[in-house]
Amino acid sequence: MTYAPVLERVRDFASGAAVCVAGVDLGARAIKVAIAKRRGTRRTIVAAARIVSPPNAEGGPRAATDPVRQAALLGQWMRHWCAFRVDAVVCSLPSTFTDYEAIDSDQGSPPCRGADEGLEQVLGPAAADATGDYWRTHPNSGGAPTTHLVWAGSAIAHAVPREFARWGLACRVLEAAPSAIAAVGQTKGDQSRLVVDLGDESAICVLVEHGQAVYVRPRVSLPTRGAVDQLAGTLRISRPAAETVLSEWGCDEAQGKLARQVQTHLDGWLRALLFEVERTIVYLTHREDGAPLEEIVLCGGGSAIRGVGAWLEARLGVPTRVAESPAGARWSAAEPYSPMFAQATALALREDLI
């Protein structure tokens, strides 16, 4: 899903102002945006924000999860409150608005020739109302390739870039969550890693080999919202206060009595996390042609729970880390880095745009 419109700016900037790229993760409950600037070979994240739709926003609670309304809200933020000139937007749609399918080619038969043919094969006549993209992966044994399809309804896929354009922002790339998540946690080596995005409404598991997503398990029923609401209800505190408790103490036993108490309250969610990740690893272990899993990388709002990576590693025996700020870029934003910005940051630092 790629768009490259040539747009006029609706905002005036001083001549010579540095041009930036905004990576935008339209999440289920909040927009995460990271703005990257490049000077020479140096790349810097100059601003980051988590933008939540106001409770009394027009359209009610649904407005917070509508990608078009989210694009409008971000456009207002860029125009009225952002101090940087943003040249392009690289955006990922929420997983609730996208679908994924892997098509294995039979030996001796050619793979589908592109997204349109693949969508027709999967959706039939409904493919006329979908906009999609694809990539192919080849097994290490040299067998038939697998075609990976991602798509969204054409109404959403066209309306989001159009809404950005209304605010003078060129949406250069519109991605589905699985392909965007594949860029999270990249290192110089070609490690086989399982990226687990712990979102507000669900999780996504993406196995990445040689920089490509080779297996995707979308919409895993593991809402981070459940952990926050459970803690808020048990401790009788507000939801924002519960989020603070989770990020400051979480399930890190080294943080003392409160952290141990929080871990007790999170027991159900932690066990569900362990079950779903372990289940995914068992499936991957029995694949006929796959590299050994070398690490697990956590991102998204749930990964901001302090100590969750160490808790998971102790039970799985697989090296587990929370996505860090990319080593190839300096984080100078006033907003401290959080793994909830991992996807937006990876989008902002795409090599072909900055």
C-alpha positions as CSV (number, residue, x, y, z in Angstrom):
1,M,0.0,0.0,0.0
2,T,2.2,2.8,-1.2
3,Y,1.2,6.4,-2.0
4,A,3.5,9.2,-3.2
5,P,1.4,12.3,-3.8
6,V,3.0,15.7,-4.5
7,L,1.4,18.1,-2.1
8,E,1.6,21.8,-1.3
9,R,2.5,22.7,2.2
10,V,-0.3,24.3,4.3
11,R,2.3,25.6,6.7
12,D,5.1,28.1,6.1
13,F,8.6,27.3,7.4
14,A,11.8,29.3,7.3
15,S,13.9,28.6,4.3
16,G,16.6,26.0,5.0
17,A,14.5,24.4,7.7
18,A,15.4,20.7,8.2
19,V,12.9,18.4,6.6
20,C,11.7,15.5,8.7
21,V,9.8,12.2,8.3
22,A,7.1,11.1,10.7
23,G,6.6,7.5,11.5
24,V,3.0,7.0,12.6
25,D,1.5,4.0,14.3
26,L,-2.3,4.3,14.3
27,G,-2.9,2.0,17.3
28,A,-6.2,0.7,18.7
29,R,-6.5,3.4,21.3
30,A,-3.8,6.0,20.7
31,I,-1.6,7.4,17.9
32,K,2.1,6.9,18.4
33,V,4.3,9.2,16.3
34,A,8.1,9.6,16.0
35,I,9.7,12.3,13.9
36,A,13.1,11.7,12.4
37,K,15.5,14.2,11.0
38,R,18.7,13.5,8.9
39,R,21.7,15.7,8.5
40,G,24.4,14.1,6.5
41,T,24.8,10.5,7.8
42,R,23.4,11.4,11.3
43,R,19.8,10.5,12.0
44,T,18.0,11.9,15.0
45,I,14.5,11.3,16.5
46,V,13.6,14.9,17.3
47,A,10.1,14.5,18.6
48,A,7.7,11.8,19.8
49,A,4.2,11.8,21.1
50,R,1.4,9.5,22.2
51,I,-1.8,11.2,21.2
52,V,-5.1,10.0,22.6
53,S,-8.5,11.1,21.2
54,P,-10.3,13.2,23.8
55,P,-13.2,11.4,25.6
56,N,-15.7,14.0,24.4
57,A,-14.4,14.0,20.8
58,E,-17.0,14.1,18.1
59,G,-18.1,10.6,17.3
60,G,-17.7,9.3,20.8
61,P,-15.5,6.4,21.8
62,R,-15.4,5.0,18.3
63,A,-13.5,8.1,17.1
64,A,-10.5,6.9,19.1
65,T,-10.2,3.8,16.9
66,D,-11.2,5.2,13.5
67,P,-8.0,5.5,11.4
68,V,-9.4,8.4,9.4
69,R,-10.4,10.4,12.5
70,Q,-6.9,9.5,13.9
71,A,-5.3,10.9,10.8
72,A,-7.3,14.1,11.2
73,L,-6.3,14.4,14.9
74,L,-2.6,13.9,14.0
75,G,-2.9,16.4,11.2
76,Q,-4.1,19.0,13.7
77,W,-1.3,18.2,16.0
78,M,1.3,18.5,13.2
79,R,-0.1,21.8,12.0
80,H,-0.7,23.6,15.3
81,W,1.7,22.1,17.8
82,C,4.6,20.4,16.0
83,A,7.7,22.6,15.7
84,F,9.3,20.6,12.9
85,R,8.7,20.6,9.2
86,V,7.4,17.2,8.3
87,D,8.1,16.3,4.6
88,A,6.5,12.8,4.6
89,V,4.4,10.5,6.7
90,V,5.0,6.7,6.9
91,C,2.0,5.2,8.5
92,S,0.8,1.7,9.7
93,L,-2.9,0.9,10.0
94,P,-4.3,-0.8,13.2
95,S,-4.4,-4.6,13.0
96,T,-8.1,-4.4,13.5
97,F,-8.5,-2.8,10.0
98,T,-6.1,-5.1,8.1
99,D,-6.0,-8.8,7.3
100,Y,-3.2,-11.2,6.4
101,E,-2.9,-14.5,4.5
102,A,0.1,-16.7,3.5
103,I,-0.2,-18.6,0.3
104,D,2.1,-21.5,-0.2
105,S,3.0,-22.3,-3.8
106,D,2.7,-25.8,-5.0
107,Q,5.8,-27.4,-6.3
108,G,5.9,-26.8,-10.1
109,S,3.3,-24.1,-10.1
110,P,4.1,-20.4,-10.3
111,P,3.3,-18.2,-7.3
112,C,0.6,-15.6,-7.7
113,R,1.9,-12.7,-9.8
114,G,1.0,-9.9,-7.3
115,A,-1.3,-8.5,-4.7
116,D,-4.3,-8.3,-7.1
117,E,-4.1,-11.9,-8.1
118,G,-3.5,-13.0,-4.6
119,L,-6.5,-11.1,-3.3
120,E,-8.7,-12.6,-6.0
121,Q,-7.5,-16.0,-5.0
122,V,-8.3,-15.4,-1.3
123,L,-11.3,-13.1,-1.3
124,G,-13.0,-13.9,-4.6
125,P,-15.4,-11.1,-5.8
126,A,-14.8,-9.2,-2.5
127,A,-11.2,-8.4,-3.7
128,A,-12.7,-5.5,-5.7
129,D,-13.2,-3.7,-2.4
130,A,-9.7,-4.3,-1.0
131,T,-6.3,-2.7,-1.4
132,G,-3.3,-4.8,-0.6
133,D,0.4,-5.5,-0.8
134,Y,2.5,-8.6,-0.8
135,W,6.0,-9.9,-0.3
136,R,7.6,-13.3,-0.9
137,T,9.8,-15.5,1.2
138,H,11.9,-18.5,0.1
139,P,12.6,-21.4,2.3
140,N,16.3,-22.2,3.1
141,S,15.9,-25.6,1.4
142,G,15.2,-23.8,-1.9
143,G,11.6,-25.0,-2.3
144,A,8.6,-23.2,-3.5
145,P,8.2,-19.6,-2.3
146,T,5.4,-18.3,0.1
147,T,3.4,-15.3,-0.9
148,H,2.4,-13.1,2.1
149,L,-0.6,-10.9,1.5
150,V,-1.8,-8.0,3.6
151,W,-4.9,-5.9,2.8
152,A,-7.4,-3.4,4.1
153,G,-10.7,-2.2,2.8
154,S,-10.1,0.3,-0.1
155,A,-12.3,2.9,1.6
156,I,-9.9,3.0,4.6
157,A,-6.7,2.6,2.5
158,H,-7.6,5.6,0.4
159,A,-9.3,7.8,3.0
160,V,-6.3,7.8,5.4
161,P,-3.8,9.3,2.9
162,R,-6.5,11.7,1.7
163,E,-7.0,12.9,5.3
164,F,-3.3,13.4,5.7
165,A,-3.3,15.3,2.4
166,R,-6.0,17.6,3.7
167,W,-3.5,18.7,6.4
168,G,-0.7,19.1,3.9
169,L,1.1,15.9,4.8
170,A,2.3,13.5,2.1
171,C,1.5,9.9,3.1
172,R,4.3,8.2,1.2
173,V,3.8,4.7,2.6
174,L,0.7,3.1,4.2
175,E,1.6,-0.3,5.7
176,A,-0.2,-3.1,7.5
177,A,0.9,-3.9,11.0
178,P,2.7,-7.2,10.1
179,S,5.1,-5.7,7.6
180,A,5.7,-2.7,9.8
181,I,6.5,-4.8,12.9
182,A,9.1,-6.8,11.0
183,A,11.4,-3.8,11.1
184,V,11.3,-3.6,14.9
185,G,14.4,-4.8,16.8
186,Q,16.7,-5.0,13.8
187,T,20.3,-5.5,14.5
188,K,23.4,-5.7,12.2
189,G,23.3,-9.5,12.3
190,D,20.7,-11.7,10.6
191,Q,19.2,-13.1,13.8
192,S,16.0,-15.0,13.7
193,R,13.7,-13.2,16.1
194,L,10.1,-13.4,17.1
195,V,8.7,-9.8,17.5
196,V,5.6,-9.7,19.7
197,D,3.6,-6.5,19.6
198,L,1.5,-6.2,22.7
199,G,-1.2,-3.9,21.7
200,D,-4.2,-2.5,23.6
201,E,-6.8,-4.8,22.0
202,S,-4.7,-7.7,20.8
203,A,-1.1,-9.0,20.1
204,I,0.7,-9.8,16.9
205,C,3.5,-12.3,16.6
206,V,5.9,-11.9,13.7
207,L,8.8,-14.2,13.0
208,V,11.6,-12.3,11.2
209,E,14.4,-14.0,9.3
210,H,17.0,-12.0,7.2
211,G,14.9,-8.9,7.6
212,Q,11.7,-10.3,6.3
213,A,8.5,-11.5,8.0
214,V,8.3,-15.3,7.3
215,Y,5.5,-16.1,9.7
216,V,2.7,-13.9,11.0
217,R,0.2,-14.7,13.8
218,P,-2.2,-11.7,13.9
219,R,-4.9,-10.7,16.3
220,V,-3.8,-12.9,19.2
221,S,-6.4,-12.5,22.0
222,L,-4.1,-10.9,24.6
223,P,-5.3,-7.3,25.2
224,T,-2.9,-5.1,27.2
225,R,-6.0,-3.1,28.2
226,G,-7.0,-6.1,30.3
227,A,-3.9,-5.9,32.4
228,V,-4.3,-2.1,33.0
229,D,-8.0,-2.4,33.8
230,Q,-7.4,-5.3,36.1
231,L,-4.8,-3.5,38.1
232,A,-6.9,-0.2,38.2
233,G,-9.9,-2.1,39.5
234,T,-8.0,-4.1,42.1
235,L,-6.0,-1.1,43.5
236,R,-9.0,1.3,43.0
237,I,-6.9,3.8,41.0
238,S,-7.4,5.5,37.7
239,R,-6.3,3.9,34.4
240,P,-3.5,6.5,33.9
241,A,-2.3,5.8,37.4
242,A,-2.4,2.0,36.7
243,E,-0.3,2.6,33.6
244,T,2.3,4.5,35.7
245,V,2.4,1.7,38.3
246,L,3.0,-0.9,35.5
247,S,5.8,1.1,33.9
248,E,7.6,2.1,37.1
249,W,7.2,-1.2,39.1
250,G,5.5,-3.8,36.9
251,C,6.6,-7.3,37.6
252,D,10.2,-6.5,38.4
253,E,10.7,-8.2,41.8
254,A,13.9,-6.1,42.3
255,Q,11.6,-3.1,42.8
256,G,10.3,-4.4,46.1
257,K,7.0,-5.1,47.8
258,L,4.8,-3.1,45.5
259,A,6.2,-4.8,42.4
260,R,5.5,-8.2,43.9
261,Q,2.0,-7.1,44.7
262,V,1.5,-5.9,41.2
263,Q,2.8,-9.2,39.8
264,T,0.2,-11.0,41.9
265,H,-2.6,-8.9,40.4
266,L,-1.2,-9.4,36.9
267,D,-0.9,-13.2,37.2
268,G,-3.8,-14.0,34.8
269,W,-2.4,-11.7,32.1
270,L,1.2,-12.9,32.5
271,R,0.1,-16.5,32.3
272,A,-1.9,-15.7,29.1
273,L,1.2,-14.0,27.7
274,L,3.4,-17.0,28.5
275,F,0.8,-19.4,27.0
276,E,0.5,-17.5,23.7
277,V,4.2,-17.0,23.2
278,E,5.1,-20.5,24.1
279,R,2.3,-21.8,21.8
280,T,3.8,-19.8,18.9
281,I,7.3,-21.0,19.6
282,V,6.2,-24.7,19.7
283,Y,4.6,-24.2,16.3
284,L,7.7,-22.5,14.9
285,T,9.9,-25.3,16.3
286,H,8.1,-27.9,14.2
287,R,8.3,-26.0,10.9
288,E,10.0,-28.1,8.3
289,D,12.4,-25.3,7.1
290,G,13.2,-22.6,9.6
291,A,16.2,-21.1,11.3
292,P,16.5,-21.7,15.1
293,L,14.8,-18.9,17.0
294,E,17.5,-16.8,18.6
295,E,15.6,-14.1,20.5
296,I,12.2,-12.6,21.3
297,V,11.7,-8.9,21.0
298,L,8.7,-7.3,22.8
299,C,7.2,-4.0,21.7
300,G,3.9,-2.1,22.0
301,G,2.2,-0.8,25.1
302,G,2.4,-4.1,27.0
303,S,6.1,-4.2,26.7
304,A,6.3,-1.1,28.8
305,I,5.4,-3.1,31.8
306,R,8.6,-3.1,33.8
307,G,10.3,-6.5,34.1
308,V,8.0,-8.3,31.6
309,G,10.9,-9.3,29.3
310,A,12.9,-10.8,32.2
311,W,9.8,-12.6,33.5
312,L,9.2,-14.2,30.1
313,E,12.8,-15.2,29.5
314,A,13.0,-16.9,32.9
315,R,10.1,-19.2,32.0
316,L,10.9,-19.8,28.3
317,G,14.7,-20.0,28.3
318,V,14.8,-17.9,25.1
319,P,16.7,-14.6,25.2
320,T,14.0,-11.9,25.5
321,R,14.4,-8.2,25.3
322,V,12.2,-5.1,25.1
323,A,12.7,-3.1,21.9
324,E,15.3,-0.4,22.5
325,S,15.8,2.9,20.8
326,P,17.5,2.2,17.5
327,A,21.2,2.1,17.7
328,G,21.6,3.9,14.3
329,A,19.7,7.0,15.5
330,R,20.0,9.4,18.4
331,W,17.0,10.0,20.5
332,S,16.8,13.7,21.4
333,A,13.0,14.0,21.7
334,A,11.7,15.6,24.9
335,E,9.4,12.6,25.4
336,P,11.5,9.7,26.9
337,Y,11.9,6.6,24.7
338,S,9.3,3.9,25.4
339,P,8.9,0.6,23.5
340,M,5.4,1.7,22.6
341,F,7.2,4.0,20.1
342,A,9.2,1.1,18.5
343,Q,6.9,0.6,15.5
344,A,6.6,4.4,14.8
345,T,10.4,4.8,15.2
346,A,11.1,1.9,12.8
347,L,8.7,3.5,10.2
348,A,10.3,7.0,10.6
349,L,13.8,5.6,10.0
350,R,13.0,3.8,6.7
351,E,16.2,4.0,4.7
352,D,14.4,4.8,1.4
353,L,12.8,7.9,2.9
354,I,15.4,9.5,5.2
